[in-house]
């Protein structure tokens, strides 16, 4: 943690004109970019007492090691330069807007004097009745537009409502009878609330009453020869029926059931429930829970049933409850449900038909809910900060590890051994700095030796890049805190990169004079594995003389955190945000390694005897396979049949026949149609 006073410039050296300023850390990375109308006033605010700064600002200034600025002519230029630099440097402490999809609900604000029907997103409010969620907002608006013919409830905003009340003139909807116009006193507050409650009842599924009432009134009006009124009532009934079709998924029969689906990982689970009444989906609920105990899908279903129906009675418990897995004591649970309903309840797994199809839809919603929850949890600043603090406390670190690197080994029974390095900064994935390693010095299932080699190679490159950066002339701002202006680019020839061995990591070159990615060390190294992998990583760092980087390992089976030289692991609570972050880092390293290993394996498996035919390019090879359907059928073909393929002459056909005849048939385990069937070994420990 740096002391801001160590790099604080003198106030007189900061210009009072518009400009853009950058904070850099000790590795010369830009960590924050800002603009100011008056640079002197703005920059000086960062160097006041740390206790007076916002926690995020305090974290930024204590992470930074220098500050510099660029003077511009106008604030517009400052705005443009700030945007350019943020896009170029992607500073970790700048706000980054990310797409956040939330499902829209149809809401009725019963907590207001004149309830309003509207589309709402985000957190639910007390006193508001919600229906949905819907996949698209336009679907809600179409449904509401149809229902306003029968239930002319207010839909206008507070501003429009007040303006109409002030002028005594309703809005357009009031003139076309799609609003009862309570703003100008056409209906009383009680009458308008009754309309809103009828609207809610219809949306809740009690539709038959209103449709029968409209049809009865229509018949009566026709008998009294009030044909215009009868026609309007007929159109109202048609509108309600269309609204029912738009707002629900229709099953083949009048099913009364609840469908429950579960999406889960090792730490969390999401449950989605669709309430089907009269063959239509009338509601949807969802929960996300931490798996604080060892529980399987059947156990999660049982807990969900308890929470759903623990306080429900009568018709609130449906005739059928469809689940992805039956509880361990199915008979007892079914009996408990029957007692609460007062009649028999069928608890089962759907096997076929419309109900199984609808269950698949519920399952997709559960998967999406879990993914959305993880995304929100990962993007929340407060949650990430707490996770980093928990990790620092559990591992005994002096400060929160702002940069975490995780390594994983992947191979297939000792073949195609690869490794991955993923980087998380401030709890977020930094995918531009991911790296992949090929391990060719040896083969076999020696994950410990592989981990030692990968860590050694990565941090050997770090030391080389650090030495190379030290050969550059230090910029003025690095040694003189009072220096102003942007940091000049290094002059003269850039030191050459160390030669890469054939087994070196895939690392794009940066020849523009900037430090390479391996020049940035992490505060914490995480390895996928237990005590042996951690010891190997620590030994590799010790051999390089690096003693200021913490190391830990995360073992899969019990999610234990292992530290070097400790006989017992650190066990974080299952609900810990720190454990959740470590698991995300580990899982991302595993995914990245497996993806690379599969690509290498697929490239090896896809080799064909046709590759040895001189002059046979990819286009003609594909034409041969397409014509005959497979290499096996091509091997059985005669030379004349091969010549029938467009672009294949007799000499080429003879070469193809010779190559296929001399090639041995593929082993059953290497099947280009079905792919490799052998189980993968990701190199982790249990």
C-alpha positions as CSV (number, residue, x, y, z in Angstrom):
1,X,0.0,0.0,0.0
2,X,1.5,3.3,-1.1
3,X,1.5,6.5,0.8
4,X,-0.2,9.2,-1.4
5,X,2.1,11.9,0.0
6,X,5.1,10.1,-1.5
7,X,4.0,11.1,-5.1
8,X,2.0,14.2,-4.3
9,X,2.9,17.0,-6.7
10,X,3.3,20.6,-5.4
11,X,0.1,22.6,-5.9
12,X,2.0,25.3,-7.8
13,X,3.1,22.8,-10.4
14,X,-0.4,21.7,-11.3
15,X,-1.9,24.0,-14.0
16,X,-5.4,25.4,-13.3
17,X,-6.5,24.9,-16.9
18,X,-8.8,22.1,-18.3
19,X,-7.1,18.7,-18.8
20,X,-7.1,15.0,-18.2
21,X,-5.1,13.2,-15.5
22,X,-4.0,9.6,-15.0
23,X,-3.0,7.7,-11.9
24,X,-0.5,4.9,-12.4
25,X,0.5,2.0,-10.1
26,X,4.1,0.9,-9.4
27,X,4.2,-1.1,-12.6
28,X,3.3,1.9,-14.7
29,X,-0.2,0.6,-15.4
30,X,-2.9,3.3,-15.7
31,X,-5.5,2.5,-13.0
32,X,-7.6,5.6,-13.2
33,X,-8.4,8.3,-15.8
34,X,-10.3,11.5,-15.0
35,X,-11.0,14.9,-16.5
36,X,-11.2,18.3,-14.8
37,X,-12.2,21.9,-15.7
38,X,-9.5,23.0,-13.2
39,X,-6.7,20.4,-12.9
40,X,-5.2,22.0,-9.8
41,X,-8.4,21.9,-7.8
42,X,-9.4,18.4,-8.9
43,X,-6.1,16.6,-8.4
44,X,-5.5,18.3,-5.0
45,X,-8.8,16.7,-3.8
46,X,-7.2,13.2,-4.0
47,X,-4.4,14.1,-1.6
48,X,-6.5,15.1,1.5
49,X,-6.7,13.0,4.7
50,X,-7.4,9.4,3.7
51,X,-10.2,9.2,6.3
52,X,-12.2,11.8,4.4
53,X,-12.0,9.9,1.1
54,X,-14.6,7.5,-0.2
55,X,-13.4,3.9,0.4
56,X,-13.1,3.3,-3.4
57,X,-11.1,6.5,-3.9
58,X,-8.9,5.6,-0.9
59,X,-8.2,2.3,-2.4
60,X,-7.3,3.9,-5.7
61,X,-4.9,6.5,-4.3
62,X,-3.1,4.0,-2.1
63,X,-2.7,1.6,-5.0
64,X,-1.3,4.4,-7.3
65,X,2.4,5.3,-7.3
66,X,2.3,8.4,-9.6
67,X,0.0,10.9,-11.2
68,X,0.4,12.8,-14.4
69,X,-1.8,15.0,-16.6
70,X,-2.3,16.5,-20.0
71,X,-3.5,20.0,-20.6
72,X,-6.1,20.7,-23.3
73,X,-7.8,23.8,-24.6
74,X,-11.4,23.1,-23.7
75,X,-13.6,20.8,-21.6
76,X,-14.8,19.2,-24.8
77,X,-11.3,18.1,-25.7
78,X,-10.9,16.9,-22.1
79,X,-14.0,14.8,-22.4
80,X,-12.8,13.3,-25.7
81,X,-9.3,12.5,-24.4
82,X,-10.7,11.0,-21.3
83,X,-12.9,8.6,-23.3
84,X,-9.9,7.7,-25.6
85,X,-7.7,6.9,-22.6
86,X,-10.3,4.9,-20.8
87,X,-10.9,2.9,-23.9
88,X,-7.2,2.4,-24.5
89,X,-6.0,1.6,-21.0
90,X,-9.2,0.1,-19.4
91,X,-8.4,1.4,-16.0
92,X,-9.5,-0.8,-13.1
93,X,-10.9,2.0,-11.0
94,X,-13.0,3.6,-13.7
95,X,-16.7,2.9,-13.8
96,X,-17.5,0.4,-16.6
97,X,-21.1,0.2,-17.8
98,X,-22.2,-3.4,-18.6
99,X,-25.5,-4.7,-20.1
100,X,-27.8,-5.8,-17.3
101,X,-30.9,-7.6,-18.5
102,X,-33.8,-7.7,-16.1
103,X,-37.2,-9.2,-17.0
104,X,-40.2,-6.8,-17.2
105,X,-43.2,-7.3,-15.0
106,X,-46.8,-6.0,-15.4
107,X,-47.3,-4.0,-12.2
108,X,-50.5,-2.5,-10.6
109,X,-49.7,0.2,-8.0
110,X,-52.3,-0.6,-5.4
111,X,-50.4,1.5,-2.9
112,X,-51.6,4.7,-4.7
113,X,-55.0,6.5,-4.4
114,X,-55.5,5.9,-8.1
115,X,-53.8,2.6,-9.0
116,X,-51.8,2.6,-12.2
117,X,-51.0,-0.2,-14.6
118,X,-47.4,-0.1,-15.9
119,X,-44.3,-2.1,-17.0
120,X,-41.8,-2.3,-14.2
121,X,-38.2,-3.7,-13.9
122,X,-35.8,-4.0,-11.0
123,X,-36.5,-4.5,-7.4
124,X,-40.1,-5.1,-6.3
125,X,-41.9,-2.5,-4.2
126,X,-44.2,-2.9,-1.3
127,X,-47.9,-2.5,-2.1
128,X,-47.5,-3.2,-5.8
129,X,-49.1,-6.2,-7.4
130,X,-46.8,-7.9,-10.0
131,X,-47.6,-10.3,-12.8
132,X,-44.9,-12.0,-14.9
133,X,-42.1,-11.8,-15.6
134,X,-42.5,-11.6,-19.4
135,X,-39.8,-12.2,-22.0
136,X,-40.4,-8.8,-23.7
137,X,-42.0,-5.5,-22.7
138,X,-44.0,-5.3,-25.9
139,X,-45.8,-8.5,-24.9
140,X,-47.0,-6.8,-21.8
141,X,-48.1,-3.7,-23.6
142,X,-50.1,-5.7,-26.2
143,X,-51.9,-7.5,-23.3
144,X,-52.6,-4.3,-21.5
145,X,-53.9,-2.6,-24.6
146,X,-56.5,-5.4,-25.1
147,X,-57.6,-5.4,-21.4
148,X,-58.1,-1.7,-21.2
149,X,-61.2,-2.1,-23.2
150,X,-62.8,-4.0,-20.3
151,X,-60.8,-2.6,-17.3
152,X,-60.1,1.1,-18.2
153,X,-57.5,1.6,-15.4
154,X,-55.1,4.5,-15.4
155,X,-51.8,3.9,-17.2
156,X,-50.4,7.5,-17.3
157,X,-47.4,8.8,-15.3
158,X,-47.8,11.1,-12.3
159,X,-46.9,14.2,-14.3
160,X,-49.5,13.5,-17.0
161,X,-52.1,12.8,-14.3
162,X,-51.4,16.0,-12.5
163,X,-51.5,18.1,-15.7
164,X,-54.8,16.6,-16.7
165,X,-56.3,17.3,-13.3
166,X,-55.0,20.9,-13.4
167,X,-56.4,21.6,-16.9
168,X,-59.6,19.5,-16.5
169,X,-59.0,17.7,-19.8
170,X,-58.1,14.0,-19.9
171,X,-55.5,12.5,-22.1
172,X,-56.1,10.6,-25.4
173,X,-56.9,7.3,-23.7
174,X,-59.7,9.0,-21.7
175,X,-61.3,10.2,-25.0
176,X,-61.2,6.8,-26.6
177,X,-62.6,5.0,-23.5
178,X,-59.4,3.1,-22.6
179,X,-59.1,5.0,-19.4
180,X,-61.9,5.8,-16.9
181,X,-60.3,9.3,-16.5
182,X,-60.2,9.6,-12.7
183,X,-58.0,12.6,-13.2
184,X,-61.1,14.7,-14.2
185,X,-63.5,13.0,-11.8
186,X,-65.4,10.7,-14.2
187,X,-65.1,7.9,-11.6
188,X,-64.6,8.1,-7.9
189,X,-61.4,6.7,-6.2
190,X,-63.5,3.7,-5.0
191,X,-64.8,2.9,-8.4
192,X,-61.4,3.2,-10.0
193,X,-59.8,0.9,-7.3
194,X,-62.6,-1.6,-8.0
195,X,-61.6,-1.6,-11.7
196,X,-57.9,-2.1,-10.7
197,X,-58.8,-5.0,-8.4
198,X,-60.9,-6.6,-11.2
199,X,-57.9,-6.2,-13.5
200,X,-55.7,-8.0,-10.9
201,X,-58.2,-10.8,-10.5
202,X,-58.4,-11.4,-14.2
203,X,-54.6,-11.5,-14.5
204,X,-54.4,-13.9,-11.5
205,X,-56.4,-16.4,-13.5
206,X,-60.0,-15.8,-12.5
207,X,-61.1,-15.3,-16.1
208,X,-64.2,-17.3,-16.5
209,X,-66.3,-15.1,-14.3
210,X,-65.7,-11.9,-16.3
211,X,-66.1,-13.6,-19.7
212,X,-69.4,-15.2,-18.7
213,X,-70.6,-11.9,-17.3
214,X,-69.8,-10.1,-20.5
215,X,-71.5,-12.7,-22.6
216,X,-74.6,-12.5,-20.4
217,X,-74.7,-8.7,-20.7
218,X,-74.2,-9.0,-24.4
219,X,-77.2,-11.3,-24.8
220,X,-79.4,-9.1,-22.6
221,X,-78.4,-6.0,-24.6
222,X,-79.3,-7.8,-27.9
223,X,-82.7,-8.8,-26.5
224,X,-83.3,-5.2,-25.6
225,X,-82.3,-4.2,-29.1
226,X,-79.3,-2.2,-27.8
227,X,-77.2,-3.5,-30.7
228,X,-74.4,-1.0,-30.4
229,X,-73.9,-1.8,-26.7
230,X,-74.1,-5.5,-27.5
231,X,-71.4,-5.2,-30.2
232,X,-69.1,-3.3,-27.8
233,X,-69.6,-6.1,-25.2
234,X,-68.9,-8.7,-27.8
235,X,-65.7,-7.0,-28.7
236,X,-64.7,-6.7,-25.0
237,X,-65.2,-10.5,-24.6
238,X,-63.1,-11.2,-27.7
239,X,-60.4,-8.8,-26.4
240,X,-60.2,-10.7,-23.1
241,X,-60.0,-14.1,-24.8
242,X,-57.1,-12.7,-27.0
243,X,-55.4,-11.4,-23.9
244,X,-55.6,-14.8,-22.3
245,X,-54.0,-16.4,-25.3
246,X,-51.2,-13.8,-25.3
247,X,-50.4,-14.0,-21.6
248,X,-50.2,-17.7,-21.1
249,X,-48.8,-20.9,-22.5
250,X,-51.7,-23.2,-23.3
251,X,-51.4,-27.0,-22.5
252,X,-53.4,-29.7,-24.2
253,X,-55.7,-30.2,-21.2
254,X,-57.0,-28.1,-18.3
255,X,-54.0,-28.9,-16.1
256,X,-53.7,-27.6,-12.5
257,X,-50.0,-28.2,-11.7
258,X,-46.8,-26.6,-10.4
259,X,-43.6,-27.3,-12.3
260,X,-40.4,-27.1,-10.4
261,X,-36.9,-27.1,-12.0
262,X,-33.5,-26.8,-10.4
263,X,-30.2,-25.5,-11.8
264,X,-27.2,-25.9,-9.5
265,X,-23.4,-25.9,-9.2
266,X,-21.2,-26.8,-6.2
267,X,-22.1,-23.8,-4.1
268,X,-25.4,-22.4,-5.3
269,X,-28.7,-23.5,-6.8
270,X,-31.6,-21.7,-8.6
271,X,-35.1,-22.9,-8.5
272,X,-37.9,-21.9,-10.9
273,X,-41.6,-22.6,-10.4
274,X,-44.3,-22.2,-13.0
275,X,-47.9,-22.2,-11.7
276,X,-50.2,-23.7,-14.2
277,X,-53.9,-23.3,-13.7
278,X,-56.6,-24.3,-16.2
279,X,-53.9,-25.3,-18.7
280,X,-52.2,-21.9,-18.7
281,X,-49.2,-20.5,-16.9
282,X,-50.6,-18.0,-14.4
283,X,-47.4,-17.2,-12.5
284,X,-43.7,-17.8,-12.1
285,X,-41.5,-17.7,-9.0
286,X,-37.8,-18.2,-8.5
287,X,-35.2,-18.5,-5.8
288,X,-31.4,-18.7,-5.6
289,X,-29.9,-20.3,-2.5
290,X,-26.4,-21.1,-1.2
291,X,-25.8,-24.8,-0.8
292,X,-24.7,-24.6,2.8
293,X,-25.1,-28.3,3.3
294,X,-24.3,-31.4,1.3
295,X,-27.6,-31.7,-0.7
296,X,-28.5,-33.2,-4.0
297,X,-31.2,-32.3,-6.5
298,X,-33.8,-34.4,-4.7
299,X,-33.0,-32.7,-1.4
300,X,-33.3,-29.3,-3.1
301,X,-36.7,-30.3,-4.4
302,X,-37.9,-31.3,-1.0
303,X,-36.7,-28.0,0.5
304,X,-38.6,-26.2,-2.3
305,X,-41.8,-28.0,-1.6
306,X,-41.6,-27.1,2.1
307,X,-41.0,-23.5,1.3
308,X,-43.8,-23.4,-1.4
309,X,-46.5,-25.2,0.5
310,X,-45.5,-24.8,4.2
311,X,-48.2,-22.2,4.8
312,X,-50.5,-22.9,1.9
313,X,-53.9,-24.6,2.2
314,X,-56.7,-25.7,-0.1
315,X,-56.5,-24.8,-3.8
316,X,-53.2,-23.1,-3.4
317,X,-51.7,-26.6,-3.5
318,X,-52.3,-28.0,-7.0
319,X,-53.5,-31.4,-8.1
320,X,-50.1,-32.2,-9.6
321,X,-46.6,-31.2,-8.6
322,X,-44.0,-32.0,-11.4
323,X,-40.4,-32.1,-10.3
324,X,-37.0,-33.0,-11.9
325,X,-36.2,-35.5,-9.1
326,X,-38.3,-37.2,-6.5
327,X,-37.6,-36.6,-2.8
328,X,-36.0,-39.5,-0.9
329,X,-39.3,-40.2,1.0
330,X,-41.7,-39.6,-1.9
331,X,-44.7,-41.2,-0.2
332,X,-44.4,-39.1,3.0
333,X,-44.1,-35.9,1.0
334,X,-47.1,-36.8,-1.2
335,X,-49.1,-37.5,1.9
336,X,-48.1,-34.2,3.4
337,X,-49.2,-32.3,0.3
338,X,-52.5,-34.2,0.2
339,X,-53.2,-33.2,3.8
340,X,-52.6,-29.6,2.9
341,X,-54.8,-29.7,-0.2
342,X,-57.5,-31.8,1.3
343,X,-57.4,-34.3,-1.6
344,X,-54.9,-36.4,-3.5
345,X,-51.8,-34.7,-4.9
346,X,-49.7,-36.4,-7.7
347,X,-46.0,-35.8,-7.2
348,X,-44.0,-37.2,-10.1
349,X,-41.4,-36.6,-12.9
350,X,-43.0,-35.8,-16.3
351,X,-41.9,-38.3,-18.9
352,X,-43.4,-37.3,-22.2
353,X,-45.8,-34.9,-23.9
354,X,-46.6,-31.2,-23.3
355,X,-45.8,-31.4,-19.6
356,X,-42.3,-32.6,-20.3
357,X,-41.8,-29.9,-22.9
358,X,-43.0,-27.2,-20.5
359,X,-40.6,-28.7,-17.8
360,X,-37.7,-28.1,-20.2
361,X,-38.8,-24.5,-20.5
362,X,-38.8,-24.2,-16.7
363,X,-35.4,-25.7,-16.6
364,X,-34.0,-23.2,-19.1
365,X,-35.4,-20.4,-16.9
366,X,-33.7,-21.9,-13.9
367,X,-30.4,-22.0,-15.8
368,X,-30.8,-18.4,-16.9
369,X,-31.7,-17.3,-13.3
370,X,-28.6,-18.9,-11.9
371,X,-26.4,-17.3,-14.6
372,X,-28.0,-13.9,-14.0
373,X,-27.5,-14.2,-10.3
374,X,-23.8,-15.1,-10.7
375,X,-23.4,-12.2,-13.2
376,X,-24.9,-9.7,-10.8
377,X,-22.9,-11.1,-7.8
378,X,-19.7,-10.9,-9.7
379,X,-20.3,-7.3,-11.0
380,X,-21.3,-5.9,-7.6
381,X,-18.5,-3.7,-6.3
382,X,-19.3,-4.2,-2.6
383,X,-19.5,-7.9,-2.9
384,X,-16.2,-8.1,-4.8
385,X,-14.5,-5.9,-2.2
386,X,-15.8,-8.1,0.6
387,X,-14.6,-11.2,-1.2
388,X,-11.1,-9.9,-1.6
389,X,-11.0,-8.8,2.1
390,X,-12.1,-12.3,3.2
391,X,-9.4,-13.9,1.0
392,X,-6.7,-11.6,2.5
393,X,-7.9,-12.4,6.0
394,X,-8.1,-16.1,5.5
395,X,-4.6,-16.3,3.9
396,X,-3.0,-13.8,6.2
397,X,-2.1,-11.3,3.5
398,X,-1.2,-7.7,4.3
399,X,-3.6,-6.3,1.7
400,X,-6.4,-7.5,-0.5
401,X,-5.1,-9.3,-3.6
402,X,-6.1,-6.9,-6.4
403,X,-4.5,-9.2,-9.1
404,X,-5.1,-13.0,-8.8
405,X,-3.6,-15.5,-11.2
406,X,-4.8,-19.1,-11.3
407,X,-3.1,-22.1,-13.0
408,X,-4.6,-25.4,-14.1
409,X,-3.1,-28.5,-15.8
410,X,-5.1,-30.4,-18.3
411,X,-4.3,-33.6,-20.3
412,X,-5.8,-36.8,-21.6
413,X,-4.2,-39.7,-19.8
414,X,-0.8,-38.1,-20.1
415,X,-1.1,-36.9,-23.7
416,X,-1.4,-33.3,-25.0
417,X,-0.4,-31.8,-21.6
418,X,-1.3,-28.1,-21.5
419,X,-1.8,-25.5,-18.8
420,X,-3.7,-22.3,-18.5
421,X,-3.2,-19.0,-16.7
422,X,-6.2,-16.8,-16.0
423,X,-6.1,-13.3,-14.5
424,X,-8.7,-11.6,-12.2
425,X,-8.3,-8.0,-11.2
426,X,-10.6,-6.5,-8.6
427,X,-12.6,-9.7,-8.7
428,X,-13.3,-9.5,-12.5
429,X,-11.9,-11.6,-15.3
430,X,-9.1,-9.9,-17.3
431,X,-9.4,-12.0,-20.4
432,X,-6.9,-10.0,-22.4
433,X,-4.2,-11.3,-20.1
434,X,-5.0,-15.0,-20.1
435,X,-2.2,-17.2,-21.3
436,X,-1.9,-20.8,-22.4
437,X,1.2,-23.1,-22.0
438,X,2.3,-26.1,-23.9
439,X,4.2,-28.7,-21.9
440,X,6.5,-30.7,-24.2
441,X,9.5,-31.4,-22.1
442,X,7.9,-34.6,-20.8
443,X,4.7,-36.6,-21.1
444,X,2.7,-38.4,-18.4
445,X,0.3,-37.8,-15.6
446,X,2.7,-35.8,-13.5
447,X,0.6,-32.8,-12.5
448,X,3.0,-31.7,-9.8
449,X,5.9,-31.6,-12.2
450,X,3.8,-29.8,-14.8
451,X,2.7,-27.2,-12.3
452,X,6.3,-26.6,-11.2
453,X,7.4,-26.1,-14.8
454,X,4.5,-23.7,-15.7
455,X,5.0,-21.5,-12.6
456,X,8.7,-21.4,-13.2
457,X,8.4,-20.4,-16.9
458,X,5.8,-17.7,-16.1
459,X,7.8,-16.0,-13.4
460,X,11.1,-16.4,-15.2
461,X,9.5,-14.3,-17.9
462,X,8.3,-11.9,-15.2
463,X,11.9,-11.4,-14.0
464,X,13.2,-11.0,-17.6
465,X,10.6,-8.4,-18.4
466,X,11.3,-6.6,-15.1
467,X,15.0,-6.5,-16.0
468,X,14.2,-5.3,-19.5
469,X,12.0,-2.5,-18.2
470,X,14.8,-1.5,-15.8
471,X,17.1,-0.9,-18.8
472,X,14.7,1.8,-20.1
473,X,15.3,5.4,-19.0
474,X,12.9,6.0,-16.2
475,X,10.3,8.7,-17.1
476,X,10.4,11.9,-15.1
477,X,7.1,11.3,-13.3
478,X,8.5,8.0,-11.9
479,X,11.3,9.8,-10.0
480,X,10.1,13.4,-9.7
481,X,6.5,13.7,-8.3
482,X,6.4,17.3,-9.4
483,X,6.9,16.5,-13.1
484,X,4.0,17.3,-15.3
485,X,2.7,16.2,-18.7
486,X,2.3,12.8,-20.2
487,X,5.0,10.1,-19.8
488,X,7.2,10.1,-22.9
489,X,7.7,6.9,-24.8
490,X,11.1,5.2,-24.4
491,X,13.7,6.4,-26.8
492,X,16.3,4.3,-28.6
493,X,16.1,0.6,-29.4
494,X,13.9,-1.6,-27.3
495,X,15.8,-4.5,-25.7
496,X,15.1,-7.7,-27.5
497,X,12.7,-10.2,-26.1
498,X,14.2,-13.4,-24.6
499,X,14.3,-16.2,-27.1
500,X,11.3,-18.5,-26.8
501,X,11.8,-22.2,-26.7
502,X,9.6,-24.5,-28.8
503,X,7.6,-25.3,-25.7
504,X,7.2,-21.7,-24.6
505,X,3.8,-20.1,-23.8
506,X,1.6,-18.6,-26.5
507,X,2.3,-14.9,-25.8
508,X,1.6,-12.2,-28.5
509,X,4.5,-9.9,-28.9
510,X,4.2,-6.2,-28.1
511,X,6.7,-4.3,-30.1
512,X,5.3,-0.8,-29.5
513,X,7.6,-0.2,-26.5
514,X,5.0,-1.0,-23.8
515,X,5.7,-3.5,-21.0
516,X,4.6,-7.0,-21.8
517,X,1.8,-8.7,-19.9
518,X,4.2,-11.0,-18.0
519,X,5.8,-7.9,-16.5
520,X,2.8,-7.5,-14.1
521,X,3.1,-9.7,-11.0
522,X,0.1,-10.9,-9.1
523,X,-0.5,-10.5,-5.3
524,X,-1.8,-14.1,-5.2
525,X,-1.2,-17.2,-7.2
526,X,-4.0,-19.9,-7.0
527,X,-3.3,-23.4,-8.3
528,X,-6.0,-26.0,-9.1
529,X,-5.1,-28.7,-6.7
530,X,-4.1,-29.6,-3.2
531,X,-1.0,-29.7,-1.1
532,X,1.4,-31.3,-3.7
533,X,0.5,-28.7,-6.4
534,X,0.9,-25.8,-3.9
535,X,4.3,-27.1,-2.8
536,X,5.4,-27.3,-6.4
537,X,4.3,-23.8,-7.1
538,X,6.0,-22.4,-4.0
539,X,9.2,-24.3,-4.8
540,X,9.3,-22.8,-8.3
541,X,9.0,-19.3,-6.8
542,X,11.7,-20.0,-4.2
543,X,14.1,-21.2,-6.9
544,X,13.6,-17.8,-8.7
545,X,14.1,-15.8,-5.5
546,X,10.6,-14.5,-5.4
547,X,9.2,-14.2,-1.9
548,X,6.6,-11.4,-2.1
549,X,3.8,-13.4,-4.0
550,X,1.4,-15.5,-1.9
551,X,0.4,-19.0,-3.1
552,X,-2.6,-21.1,-2.3
553,X,-4.4,-24.1,-3.8
554,X,-8.1,-24.9,-4.1
555,X,-9.0,-28.6,-4.0
556,X,-12.2,-29.6,-5.7
557,X,-13.8,-32.2,-3.5
558,X,-14.2,-30.3,-0.2
559,X,-13.3,-26.8,-1.6
560,X,-10.4,-26.6,0.8
561,X,-7.8,-23.9,0.5
562,X,-4.2,-25.2,1.0
563,X,-1.2,-23.0,1.9
564,X,2.5,-23.9,1.6
565,X,4.0,-25.7,4.5
566,X,0.7,-26.1,6.3
567,X,-0.5,-29.6,7.2
568,X,-4.1,-28.6,7.5
569,X,-6.2,-26.7,5.0
570,X,-8.1,-23.4,5.5
571,X,-11.8,-24.1,5.3
572,X,-13.9,-21.1,4.3
573,X,-17.7,-21.1,5.0
574,X,-19.8,-22.2,2.1
575,X,-21.6,-18.9,2.1
576,X,-18.2,-17.0,2.0
577,X,-17.9,-14.5,-0.8
578,X,-14.1,-15.2,-0.7
579,X,-14.7,-18.9,-1.4
580,X,-17.1,-18.0,-4.2
581,X,-14.5,-15.8,-5.9
582,X,-11.8,-18.5,-5.5
583,X,-14.1,-21.0,-7.0
584,X,-14.9,-18.7,-10.0
585,X,-11.2,-18.2,-10.6
586,X,-10.5,-21.9,-10.4
587,X,-13.4,-22.9,-12.7
588,X,-12.3,-20.3,-15.3
589,X,-8.8,-21.7,-15.3
590,X,-10.2,-25.2,-15.7
591,X,-12.5,-24.1,-18.6
592,X,-9.6,-22.3,-20.3
593,X,-7.3,-25.2,-20.0
594,X,-9.9,-27.8,-21.1
595,X,-10.8,-25.7,-24.2
596,X,-7.1,-25.5,-25.3
597,X,-6.5,-29.2,-24.6
598,X,-9.6,-30.3,-26.5
599,X,-8.5,-28.1,-29.5
600,X,-5.1,-29.8,-29.5
601,X,-6.6,-33.2,-29.2
602,X,-9.2,-32.6,-32.0
603,X,-6.4,-31.4,-34.3
604,X,-4.5,-34.6,-33.6
605,X,-7.5,-36.8,-34.1
606,X,-8.6,-35.2,-37.3
607,X,-5.5,-36.5,-39.2
608,X,-6.5,-38.5,-42.2
609,X,-4.7,-40.8,-44.6
610,X,-5.6,-38.3,-47.3
611,X,-3.2,-35.9,-45.8
612,X,-0.3,-37.9,-47.2
613,X,-1.5,-37.6,-50.8
614,X,0.7,-35.2,-52.6
615,X,-1.2,-32.4,-54.5
616,X,-4.5,-33.2,-52.8
617,X,-5.8,-30.0,-51.3
618,X,-8.4,-29.4,-48.6
619,X,-11.1,-28.6,-51.2
620,X,-10.7,-31.9,-53.1
621,X,-10.4,-33.9,-49.9
622,X,-13.8,-32.5,-48.8
623,X,-15.2,-33.2,-52.2
624,X,-14.1,-36.9,-51.8
625,X,-15.6,-37.3,-48.4
626,X,-18.8,-35.6,-49.4
627,X,-19.2,-37.8,-52.4
628,X,-18.6,-41.1,-50.6
629,X,-19.8,-40.2,-47.2
630,X,-16.8,-41.5,-45.2
631,X,-13.2,-42.6,-45.5
632,X,-14.3,-46.2,-45.0
633,X,-16.5,-46.1,-48.1
634,X,-13.8,-44.2,-50.0
635,X,-11.3,-47.0,-49.2
636,X,-13.7,-49.5,-50.7
637,X,-14.2,-47.5,-54.0
638,X,-12.5,-48.4,-57.2
639,X,-10.2,-46.0,-59.1
640,X,-12.9,-45.5,-61.7
641,X,-15.4,-44.5,-59.0
642,X,-13.0,-42.1,-57.5
643,X,-12.4,-40.5,-60.9
644,X,-16.1,-39.7,-61.0
645,X,-15.6,-37.0,-58.3
646,X,-15.3,-33.5,-60.0
647,X,-11.7,-32.3,-60.0
648,X,-10.2,-35.8,-59.4
649,X,-8.0,-37.1,-62.3
650,X,-6.9,-40.7,-62.8
651,X,-3.4,-40.1,-61.4
652,X,-4.8,-38.4,-58.3
653,X,-7.3,-41.3,-57.9
654,X,-4.5,-43.8,-58.1
655,X,-2.6,-41.9,-55.4
656,X,-5.6,-41.8,-53.2
657,X,-6.2,-45.5,-53.6
658,X,-2.6,-46.3,-52.7
659,X,-2.6,-44.0,-49.7
660,X,-5.8,-45.6,-48.3
661,X,-4.7,-49.1,-49.0
662,X,-1.4,-48.6,-47.1
663,X,-3.0,-46.8,-44.1
664,X,-4.1,-48.9,-41.1
665,X,-7.8,-48.6,-40.1
666,X,-8.5,-46.2,-37.3
667,X,-8.6,-47.6,-33.8
668,X,-12.1,-47.6,-32.3
669,X,-11.1,-45.1,-29.6
670,X,-10.2,-42.5,-32.3
671,X,-13.6,-42.0,-34.0
672,X,-14.0,-38.9,-36.2
673,X,-17.7,-39.3,-36.2
674,X,-18.3,-39.6,-32.4
675,X,-15.1,-38.0,-31.1
676,X,-12.9,-39.2,-28.3
677,X,-14.7,-41.2,-25.7
678,X,-12.0,-41.5,-23.1
679,X,-12.4,-39.5,-19.9
680,X,-10.5,-36.3,-19.5
681,X,-8.2,-35.6,-16.6
682,X,-8.0,-32.0,-15.7
683,X,-5.1,-32.3,-13.3
684,X,-6.9,-31.3,-10.2
685,X,-7.0,-33.2,-6.9
686,X,-9.8,-34.4,-4.9
